[in-house]
Amino acid sequence: MSEPPIVAVVGATASGKSDLALDLAERLGGEVVNTDAMAIYRGMDIGTAKLPPDQRRGLPHHLLDLLEVHEEASVAVFQRLAREVVDDVRARGRVPVLVGGSALYTRAVVDRLDFPGTDPAVRGRLEAELAEQGAGVLHARLREADPVAAAAIEPGNGRRIVRALEVVELTGSFRATLPEPVYLHPETVQIGVDIDRPTLDARIERRVEQMWQAGLVEEVRGLVAPSRTASRALGYAQVLEHLAGQTSEEEAKRRTVVGTRRFARRQDAWFRKDPRVHWVRHDDPDRLGRALHLL
């Protein structure tokens, strides 16, 4: 008897991934596995568009609400937890249906990827230097140590610069590009939700408005000491700026829309580069049938 497949539903935020994943899980006898980096935090529900339990169609959902907002996450830790879940679901004869917009997290689960370790002392020193000297100075240092890595990281992205310098210090080099994609299990299928940009832009604007109406500002106000990762999440970062008196609420909402649209373009570009993704139109009345045919 062949092993159950691994299905990953990918695509831009607000494209309709969650609905397709639920449809597939229902038809395949599957269970949903979250691959969104922010949905692993408890209390971050509205801004991550986390499906409430009563909308999950009675299907098991995994890797939601794993951490408190003050805890730090890493893709390496997530990889280990997610692979354990996927293995358990398949061992029970069920189909894991991965869904989420965090492209690296999805690849970490389905591909042969290894992530360098971390050293809290080195990381802490570099973060202190970032705060004192600024991202530009550290980026120049990275350019001297590993020009290829520096070219792949924007000079203002302090978080990625710190991580690259940490890896250089610990291992001697930084892999600026991911290895060629190779599935960990050959029974893996990635299904992308294809949506045109004007429709997606309108959906994002509606989603942000709905988040505000659902109480995103109150949700953020209720978070206690969110981690650096959580405080950088779209919507949460902008609301935190508003609550700190740095912007008006309307400006925070506008920045959330703009930032989400930019993020969606990056998501789409990432997934489009992967030739293994099979695309189905978001508005195809038979998109479930087409997705099932791919399996």
C-alpha positions in Angstrom: 0.0 0.0 0.0 1.4 3.4 -1.0 1.9 6.0 1.7 -0.5 9.0 1.9 0.7 12.0 -0.1 1.8 15.3 1.4 -0.2 18.2 0.0 1.0 21.8 0.4 -1.4 24.6 -0.6 0.6 27.8 -1.3 0.2 31.3 -2.7 -0.3 34.9 -1.7 -2.1 36.0 1.4 -5.9 36.5 0.8 -5.8 34.4 -2.3 -8.1 31.7 -0.9 -5.6 29.1 0.3 -7.5 28.2 3.5 -10.7 27.3 1.8 -9.0 25.1 -0.8 -7.0 23.4 2.0 -10.2 22.7 3.9 -11.8 21.3 0.7 -8.9 19.1 0.0 -8.6 17.8 3.6 -12.3 16.9 3.6 -12.1 15.0 0.3 -8.8 13.3 1.1 -9.5 12.3 4.7 -6.8 14.8 5.7 -5.7 17.0 8.6 -4.6 20.6 8.2 -1.0 21.6 9.1 -0.3 25.3 9.6 2.8 26.7 7.9 2.2 30.4 8.7 5.0 31.8 10.9 2.8 34.1 12.9 -0.2 31.7 13.4 2.0 29.7 15.8 1.5 32.4 18.4 -1.4 32.3 20.9 -3.4 35.5 21.0 -2.4 36.5 17.5 -5.7 35.6 15.8 -7.3 38.5 14.0 -4.1 39.8 12.3 -3.1 36.4 11.1 -6.5 35.6 9.7 -6.5 32.4 11.9 -9.6 30.4 11.3 -11.7 30.2 14.5 -12.5 26.6 15.6 -16.1 26.8 14.5 -14.9 27.4 10.9 -12.5 24.5 10.7 -15.2 22.0 9.6 -14.4 19.6 12.4 -11.0 18.9 10.8 -7.9 18.6 13.1 -5.6 21.6 12.8 -2.0 21.3 13.8 0.8 23.8 14.7 -1.5 26.7 15.7 -1.1 28.5 19.0 2.2 26.8 19.9 4.0 29.8 21.6 3.3 32.7 23.8 3.8 36.1 22.1 6.9 36.8 24.2 8.6 33.6 23.0 11.0 33.6 20.0 10.4 31.3 17.1 12.9 29.8 14.6 12.4 28.1 11.3 14.6 25.2 12.5 12.5 24.5 15.5 9.3 24.8 13.5 10.8 22.4 10.9 11.3 19.7 13.6 7.9 20.1 15.1 6.2 20.2 11.7 7.9 17.1 10.4 6.9 15.2 13.5 3.3 16.2 12.9 3.4 15.2 9.2 5.0 11.8 10.0 2.3 11.2 12.7 -0.6 12.1 10.4 0.7 9.9 7.6 1.4 7.0 10.0 -2.3 7.1 10.9 -3.2 6.8 7.2 -4.3 10.4 6.9 -3.2 13.1 4.5 -1.4 16.1 5.8 -2.6 19.3 4.0 -0.1 22.1 4.7 -1.3 25.6 4.3 0.3 29.0 5.0 1.9 31.9 3.3 5.4 31.6 4.9 7.3 30.2 1.9 10.4 29.3 3.9 8.4 27.4 6.5 6.7 25.4 3.8 10.0 24.5 2.2 11.5 23.7 5.6 8.8 21.0 6.0 8.7 19.5 2.5 12.3 19.9 1.2 15.7 18.6 2.1 16.8 21.6 4.0 19.2 22.0 7.0 19.5 25.2 9.0 22.6 26.4 10.8 22.4 26.5 14.5 22.3 29.7 16.7 24.4 30.9 19.6 22.5 33.2 22.0 25.8 35.0 23.0 26.8 35.8 19.5 23.3 36.8 18.5 23.0 39.0 21.5 26.3 40.8 20.8 25.4 41.4 17.2 21.9 42.7 18.0 23.5 45.1 20.5 25.9 46.3 17.8 22.9 46.7 15.4 21.1 48.9 17.9 24.2 50.9 18.5 25.7 51.2 15.0 22.8 50.7 12.7 22.1 48.2 9.9 24.3 50.0 7.3 27.5 49.5 9.3 26.7 45.8 9.9 25.8 45.3 6.2 29.2 46.8 5.2 30.9 44.2 7.6 28.9 41.4 6.0 29.9 42.6 2.6 33.6 42.2 3.6 33.0 38.8 5.1 30.7 37.3 2.5 29.9 39.5 -0.5 27.5 37.0 -2.0 25.4 37.0 1.2 25.5 40.8 1.4 24.2 41.1 -2.2 21.2 38.9 -1.3 20.2 41.0 1.8 18.8 44.5 1.7 21.1 47.0 3.6 18.2 48.0 5.9 17.1 44.5 6.9 18.9 44.4 10.3 17.4 41.1 11.3 18.6 39.2 8.3 22.0 40.9 8.5 22.5 39.9 12.1 21.5 36.3 11.3 23.9 36.2 8.3 26.8 37.6 10.4 26.0 35.0 13.2 26.1 32.2 10.7 29.4 33.5 9.2 30.9 33.6 12.6 29.7 30.2 13.6 30.3 28.3 10.3 32.7 30.5 8.3 30.2 31.3 5.5 26.6 32.1 4.8 24.5 30.3 2.2 23.0 33.3 0.5 20.7 31.1 -1.6 18.8 28.0 -0.7 19.9 24.7 -2.3 18.1 23.3 -5.3 14.6 22.2 -4.2 14.3 18.4 -3.6 11.3 17.0 -1.8 12.0 15.1 1.4 9.2 12.7 0.4 8.5 12.1 -3.3 4.8 11.8 -2.6 4.6 15.6 -2.1 2.4 17.8 -4.2 2.3 21.6 -4.1 -0.8 23.4 -5.3 -0.7 27.1 -5.8 -3.7 29.4 -5.8 -3.4 31.7 -8.9 -5.0 35.1 -8.5 -4.6 38.3 -10.6 -3.1 41.3 -8.9 -6.1 43.7 -9.0 -8.4 41.2 -7.5 -5.8 40.3 -4.8 -5.2 44.0 -4.0 -8.9 44.5 -3.5 -9.2 41.4 -1.3 -6.3 42.6 0.9 -7.9 46.0 1.4 -11.2 44.3 2.4 -9.4 41.9 4.7 -7.5 44.7 6.5 -10.8 46.6 7.0 -12.4 43.4 8.3 -9.5 42.9 10.8 -10.0 46.4 12.1 -13.7 45.9 12.5 -13.1 42.6 14.2 -10.9 44.3 16.9 -7.3 44.1 15.7 -6.3 47.2 17.7 -7.8 45.7 20.9 -6.1 42.4 20.2 -2.7 44.1 19.9 -3.4 46.2 22.9 -4.0 43.0 24.9 -0.7 41.3 23.9 1.8 41.4 26.7 5.4 42.0 25.6 5.3 40.5 22.1 8.5 38.9 20.9 10.7 40.7 18.3 9.3 38.2 15.7 5.7 38.9 16.6 6.1 42.6 16.8 7.3 42.7 13.2 4.2 40.9 11.9 2.1 42.8 9.4 -0.7 44.6 11.1 0.7 44.1 14.5 3.8 46.3 13.8 1.6 49.1 12.4 -0.9 48.9 15.3 2.0 49.0 17.8 3.3 52.2 16.2 -0.2 53.7 16.5 -0.5 52.7 20.1 2.9 54.2 20.8 1.6 57.5 19.4 3.8 57.4 16.3 1.0 57.3 13.8 -2.8 57.8 13.6 -5.0 54.7 13.5 -6.0 55.5 9.9 -2.4 55.7 8.9 -1.7 52.4 10.6 -4.4 50.8 8.6 -3.1 52.3 5.4 0.4 51.1 6.1 -1.0 47.6 6.8 -2.7 47.5 3.4 0.4 48.7 1.6 2.7 46.4 3.5 0.5 43.4 2.9 0.3 44.1 -0.8 4.1 44.2 -1.0 4.3 41.0 1.0 1.8 39.3 -1.3 4.0 40.2 -4.3 7.0 38.7 -2.6 5.1 35.5 -1.8 3.9 35.2 -5.3 7.4 35.7 -6.8 8.8 33.1 -4.4 6.3 30.4 -5.3 6.4 31.2 -9.0 10.1 30.4 -9.0 9.4 26.9 -7.9 8.6 24.8 -11.0 7.1 22.1 -8.9 4.0 24.2 -7.9 0.8 23.3 -9.9 -1.4 26.3 -10.2 -5.2 26.5 -10.1 -7.3 29.6 -10.6 -8.8 31.1 -7.5 -12.2 31.6 -9.3 -12.2 28.3 -11.2 -15.5 26.6 -10.2 -13.8 23.3 -10.6 -10.6 24.2 -8.8 -11.1 21.4 -6.2 -11.5 18.9 -9.0 -8.4 20.1 -10.8 -6.4 20.0 -7.5 -7.6 16.5 -6.8 -6.6 15.4 -10.4 -3.1 16.5 -9.6 -3.0 14.0 -6.8 
